[in-house]
Amino acid sequence: MKSAFAGRHWIILGLLFLAAVINYIDRGSLSVAAPAVAAQLSLNPMQMGVLLSAFFWSYSALQIVAGWLTDRLRVDWVFGAGFAIWSIATLSAGFVGSVGALLACRVLLGAGESVAFPCYSKVITANFPIENRGVPNALIEAGTKIGPAVGTLLGGMLVARYGWRVLFVALGAGSLVWLAPWLAWGPRGTAPQPAHRGESPGMLEIVGRRDAWGTFLGNACYTYSYYFLLTWLPSYLVHERHQSLQNMGILGSIPYLGAALAALVSGWLSDAWIRRGGSPTRIRKTFVAAGLLLSTVMVGAPMVSDLRVSMVLLCVGYAAFGIFASNHWAITQTLAGTGAAGTWTGIQNTIGNLSGVVAPVATGFIITRTGSYFWAFASPAILAVAGAGCYLFLVGKVAPVQWREH
């Protein structure tokens, strides 16, 4: 335990946590600004959905490339370059003069952020043993929930007072500051060494495993649910619940905070349980499946008239996402091992984030056709149940895969 969480490792985890917070603030910035952008540019829900999905076009397409690079180059270089690209893309969005230019900024943002999760997995597998990976993953996942909470709260206030352009400029410029401590204190020596090249399987070997498809498809089901809310929750609160931009910022931040807390608690509990002799397979799968199944309570949010009840259902559903998120990357990292963590994660995120491409557009289509948010919430609930089945029945024993010698 000491060697896993001593000194420099806590600094690295702190930097990764902050990176995850910034990552999700930046990718969620357009969602926060969406009501104002749509009003100014006269966009209907379907058009807004396309704009919201543009981030995922490049983010999904480049995941495999990002994973391949992460397994072959120094992770601090790969992550630092991607971070700089996405920060500049966010900053640039504040100066665009057309929908096309804004769309281009979102595509560039997705390209930069594509390196994030392969790099997270690479750092964790290189520095933390199997029984101690719940907490590091939980910290990163907490960052992905705190990011939208902070972004929605402060972003809503910024947009309401100064307009949507100021939001992008402030976020982009602020993000660039993170690069200084990363270059000074980021992880070193996590590129694979020549003696271990035989432990790095090819993509065909990875995709030929049933376990891999369990994580790929299970993660995709979760990703649809999460990105539906990340991209459309602000619009739901403004248009369906008739909240002001400032109230939207406050209400929209609360569920994310619950998810962050649930992720931290679940990550700590799962690691503690395993260190006391529990089966990693049973424990990781229990947290993942329980989180996905519990998240389905959100389907009731648009069905109730009382805003307070709707928010309670949203908070419970988001907390369930935190339970899932604290352990699902630990499953992937354990199965893949150090030599394949970047590539496996890249493939998993490629498939998973195709849901990010679909979810905003599909949601815009559903709302346009039905005039209601009910089916927009029901669709991800159905997928969450399917995702739990993928982890329970397709993923086998959660233990390092014995790769063929190359």
Secondary structure, 3 states (H helix, E strand, C coil): CCCCCCHHHHHHHHHHHHHHHHHHHHHCHHHHHHHHHHHHHCCCHHHHHHHHHHHHHHHHHCHHHHHHHHHHCCHHHHHHHHHHHHHHHHHHHCCCCCHHHHHHHHHHHHHHHCCHHHHHHHHHHHHCCHHHCHHHHHHHHHHHHHHHHHHHHHHHHHHHHHCHHHHHHHHHHHHHCCHHHHHHHCCCCCCCCHHHHHHCCCHHHHHCCHHHHHHHHHHHHHHHHHHHHHHHHHHHHHHHCCCCHHHHHHHHHHHHHHHHHHHHHHHHHHHHHHHCCCCHHHHHHHHHHHHHHHHHHHHHHHHCCCHHHHHHHHHHHHHHHHHHHHHHHHHHHHHHCCCCHHHHHHHHHHHHHHHHHHHHHHHHHHHHHHCCCHHHHHHHHHHHHHHHHHHHHCCCCCCCCCCCCC
